[in-house]
Amino acid sequence: MAAVGMACRGVASALAVAGLLCLCIMPERGEYRSPMKQPRRPRLWLANAFRGGKTDISGSTKVGIVGGGIGGLAAAIALKNIGITPTVYEKREAYENFGSGTGICIAPNGFLSLKRIDAQLHTEVVKSANLLKELEIEVFGKAKVDDGPRTFEEKYGNPGMHIRWAGIHRILMDRAMELGIPIKFGQSLRQIEREGKDGRVVVKFTDDTKDAESFDLLVGADGINSEVRRQCFSSDNEPERVGRFVIRATIPESENMPPCRTTVRDPKHATLFLKLGSGWHSWAATTRYDMNDPQHIPKSGEEAKAFMLSDEFKLYPEIQNVAKATPANEVFCTDIRQMRGPLKEWVQRNIVLLGDAAHAMSPALGQGANMALEDAAQLAQR
């Protein structure tokens, strides 16, 4: 019985790493429910972001958003659509420095959030993505699970889709610029202060100017290593390694690519193929490692590709064939980290966190971008 229990836990772990539970445990036509037990999420909308202050919410409300990723740009667009024009501050020197990323899943909750944020944004994302019609899973070669005749929209109220990270980020950036939202590059956050107990937030950046910026509301959308979180919120909950890493790449679509499928043939590894739309395909592979011996994590594209072609993945020849044909400079390895637990608070008077800055989670759940989109949509609710 103990051996059976260990095997079952191994399968569950592998499936979670592969990003399946986020799709398999959704309630029928209901709101997304995370496969991991989550705390009740605090309300983020503007009235709550100003709790304890005296600021009136209007078109003249000055909002600064730290971070120009998916969450930060989505929040900027959502605020613009209720009459508030924020300024986005991004530490990268130029848009091109963001990189291409790999493939991400926009689950039904993220799909709905895009609709709430901006109709045109939603339309453009759908045009560029691959709508998910079924989910194919192979477990130890004995089980295949797919969605059958019903679509995700019939089951969950909204469809899911896969898209290239760079694709959705480019759409968000273009839409923000079209709406006239200022985006300032080369702006690394240095210091946050307040003008009095309930006053405006004063922010200094490490750029060429020595002038500080002051805001009625500051939004920290600066990712898992958030500087806003570090300076303004409790430091007893920092991201930690989980003992798994993922190797992945995005490549041009071809007829030789395997179908959209997740494969689990042993308790330690899992592989994933995704069709992303707009002529792109993504592959990913995960493995567990000893937390006390992390030096074997690949540190470059060359090392990651060599790891994929080693005996580690000998049970997965289909992904080895694709990895062999993938240029090493397109292969990325990420040591997975997530928050140790829920933050005690995400809002501190007129400073608010969203996305990975507030609730970084394993990419295995396929919910990082979706939660950031939910936060952005919720922030703009009056």
Secondary structure, DSSP 8 states (H G I E B T S, - for coil): -HHHHHHHHHHHHHHHHTT-HHHHT--TTS----SS--------SHHHHTTTS----STT--EEEE--SHHHHHHHHHHHTTT---EEE-SSSSGGGG----EEEE-HHHHHHHHHH-HHHHHHHHHHSEEE----EEETTTEEE--TTS-HHHHHSS-EEEEEHHHHHHHHHHHHHHTT--EE-S--EEEEEESSTT--EEEEESSS----EEESEEEE---TT-HHHHHHS-SS--EEEEEEEEEEEEEE--TTS--SEEEE-SSSEEEEEEEEETTEEEEEEEEE--TT-GGGS--SHHHHHHHHTSGGGTT-HHHHHHHHTS-GGGEEEEEEEEESS--S-SEETTEEE-THHHH---GGGS-HHHHHHHHHHHHT--
